[in-house]
């Protein structure tokens, strides 16, 4: 199995965003968006020199924007100094006003540079973006929500995304929830920051499977109204912590619908913290499930090694493939006279991720409060450990797009 490397390249972490502009109206807009994201920027007329200028007033060039938006004042000592200054290179995000692009030419190329303006209809704006190495050209007010997201990432220290793995049953009773729970338990025991998301409202509840149905914390009904950006740190802290992982499950109420916007927001927040996200998925692909599938790096479809299960799994696979980028099959158990793992994968036309034998004694241990995967010598734990070893790249190599 080829390695799966989550996330993408990121700008230098730490510090405050850097704004470079002399346009007072644009500066007001950028300071307002920074305030909305909880970011406190440095503001300069040009690429800051060594030392990054003094800590001036709220809107003063070279200072930090801690108060109400102000107007651009005189540049501080060092503004417009050597292009290789520490301020330019160390800022986690650089917002260059369209008016200031010419003053940024020659600065060292780095990730996380955005060219921002209020009127970007000028056809030469793209040429200026290329000259300064900008990743994107953002026009306000159209791109305000996108820019707030990027600024909020700076505040949260977001870097590489989590590796997100979904698990879905190819047929009824395939054991998808059991495998999803075991994958999360083993990832957490391996030291990965782990979030387990129960995407199946008609299942028994992942918190129950983990023995924590009475644990304090938010459940899906509490988050069903989420829209836009959800804070990743706040989400993680609000969820029940069970067996060294965080779990988002259902309460015992009768709500069985997650709006697609809520699924999109919660999934994005869970991924921004890095580590591993495991999602237990229902067999029916509705709009909310499609939102989850679109954010997954990999989907494991659990299929028993028997002909009827394979026939059912073919229909499930057709729906999943419409939204998922990578689907693989896990064959769970083979009854006498059943199909072997390679035959199941061949019939489905899906790559084989592995085979999990039926583990004797597992139902009894779960009934006694031991979650799937906790028994380190069991077949399920061995499969999960091997899976993570194959798909998790070393931490130092993450941030490379798969």
VENPE-V76454 format. One record per backbone hydrogen bond with DSSP energy under -1.0 kcal/mol. NH is the residue of the N-H (numbers start at 1). CO is the residue of the C=O. E is the energy in kcal/mol with one decimal. If there is no record, write none. Layout:
# VENPE-V76454
NH | CO | E
NH | CO | E
This chain:
# VENPE-V76454
4 | 391 | -1.4
18 | 93 | -2.8
19 | 42 | -3.0
20 | 95 | -2.8
21 | 44 | -2.0
27 | 23 | -2.6
28 | 24 | -2.0
29 | 25 | -2.0
30 | 26 | -2.7
31 | 27 | -2.9
32 | 28 | -2.2
33 | 29 | -2.2
34 | 30 | -2.4
35 | 31 | -2.3
36 | 32 | -1.9
37 | 33 | -1.6
39 | 34 | -2.8
42 | 17 | -2.6
43 | 63 | -1.8
44 | 19 | -3.0
52 | 49 | -2.4
56 | 54 | -1.4
62 | 43 | -9.9
63 | 60 | -2.0
65 | 41 | -2.3
66 | 64 | -1.5
79 | 76 | -1.8
80 | 47 | -1.6
81 | 78 | -2.0
89 | 85 | -1.7
90 | 86 | -2.5
91 | 87 | -1.5
94 | 112 | -2.9
95 | 18 | -3.3
96 | 114 | -3.1
97 | 20 | -3.3
98 | 116 | -2.0
100 | 97 | -1.6
103 | 100 | -1.0
104 | 101 | -1.4
107 | 104 | -2.1
114 | 94 | -3.0
115 | 136 | -2.4
116 | 96 | -3.0
117 | 138 | -2.0
125 | 122 | -2.0
128 | 124 | -2.2
129 | 125 | -2.1
130 | 126 | -2.2
131 | 127 | -2.2
132 | 128 | -1.6
134 | 129 | -2.6
135 | 113 | -3.2
138 | 115 | -2.9
140 | 117 | -2.8
143 | 139 | -2.4
144 | 141 | -1.8
147 | 143 | -2.4
148 | 144 | -2.6
149 | 145 | -1.9
150 | 146 | -2.1
151 | 147 | -2.5
152 | 148 | -2.7
153 | 149 | -2.0
154 | 150 | -1.2
155 | 151 | -1.8
156 | 152 | -2.5
158 | 153 | -2.6
162 | 271 | -2.1
163 | 275 | -2.5
165 | 277 | -2.9
166 | 298 | -2.7
167 | 279 | -2.7
168 | 300 | -2.6
170 | 302 | -3.4
174 | 171 | -1.3
179 | 175 | -2.1
180 | 176 | -2.9
181 | 177 | -2.4
182 | 178 | -2.2
183 | 179 | -2.8
184 | 180 | -2.0
185 | 181 | -2.5
186 | 182 | -2.6
187 | 183 | -2.2
188 | 184 | -2.4
189 | 185 | -2.1
190 | 186 | -1.2
191 | 188 | -1.6
192 | 187 | -2.3
195 | 276 | -2.1
196 | 246 | -3.2
197 | 278 | -3.2
198 | 248 | -3.3
199 | 280 | -2.2
203 | 200 | -1.6
209 | 205 | -1.7
210 | 206 | -1.5
211 | 208 | -1.6
212 | 207 | -3.8
215 | 212 | -1.7
218 | 238 | -2.5
220 | 249 | -2.8
222 | 219 | -1.3
223 | 220 | -1.7
224 | 220 | -1.1
226 | 223 | -2.1
235 | 231 | -2.3
236 | 232 | -2.3
237 | 233 | -2.3
238 | 234 | -1.4
242 | 245 | -2.7
245 | 242 | -1.5
246 | 194 | -2.4
247 | 240 | -2.0
248 | 196 | -2.9
263 | 259 | -2.2
264 | 260 | -2.5
265 | 261 | -2.3
266 | 262 | -2.7
267 | 263 | -2.5
268 | 264 | -2.1
269 | 265 | -2.1
270 | 266 | -2.6
271 | 267 | -2.0
272 | 268 | -1.6
274 | 271 | -1.9
276 | 193 | -3.2
277 | 163 | -2.4
278 | 195 | -2.7
279 | 165 | -2.4
280 | 197 | -2.7
281 | 167 | -3.0
286 | 284 | -1.0
290 | 286 | -2.4
291 | 287 | -1.7
292 | 288 | -1.8
293 | 289 | -2.9
294 | 290 | -1.9
295 | 292 | -1.2
296 | 293 | -1.2
297 | 164 | -2.1
298 | 164 | -1.5
299 | 326 | -2.4
300 | 166 | -3.3
301 | 328 | -3.1
302 | 168 | -2.7
303 | 330 | -2.7
305 | 333 | -2.0
306 | 304 | -2.0
310 | 306 | -1.9
311 | 307 | -2.2
312 | 308 | -2.1
313 | 309 | -2.5
314 | 310 | -1.7
316 | 312 | -1.7
317 | 313 | -3.1
318 | 314 | -1.6
319 | 315 | -1.4
320 | 316 | -2.4
321 | 317 | -2.5
323 | 320 | -1.7
324 | 320 | -2.6
328 | 299 | -2.8
329 | 351 | -2.9
330 | 301 | -2.8
331 | 354 | -2.2
332 | 303 | -1.6
333 | 356 | -1.5
338 | 335 | -2.8
339 | 305 | -2.0
344 | 340 | -2.1
345 | 341 | -2.4
346 | 342 | -2.3
347 | 343 | -2.5
348 | 344 | -1.9
349 | 345 | -1.4
350 | 345 | -1.7
353 | 329 | -3.2
356 | 331 | -2.9
362 | 359 | -1.5
365 | 361 | -1.9
366 | 362 | -2.5
367 | 363 | -2.2
368 | 364 | -1.3
369 | 366 | -1.7
370 | 365 | -2.7
374 | 371 | -1.9
376 | 374 | -1.2
378 | 375 | -2.2
382 | 378 | -2.2
383 | 379 | -2.2
384 | 380 | -2.3
385 | 381 | -2.7
386 | 382 | -2.2
387 | 383 | -2.5
388 | 384 | -2.6
389 | 385 | -2.0
390 | 386 | -1.5
391 | 387 | -2.2
392 | 388 | -2.4
397 | 394 | -1.8
399 | 6 | -1.6
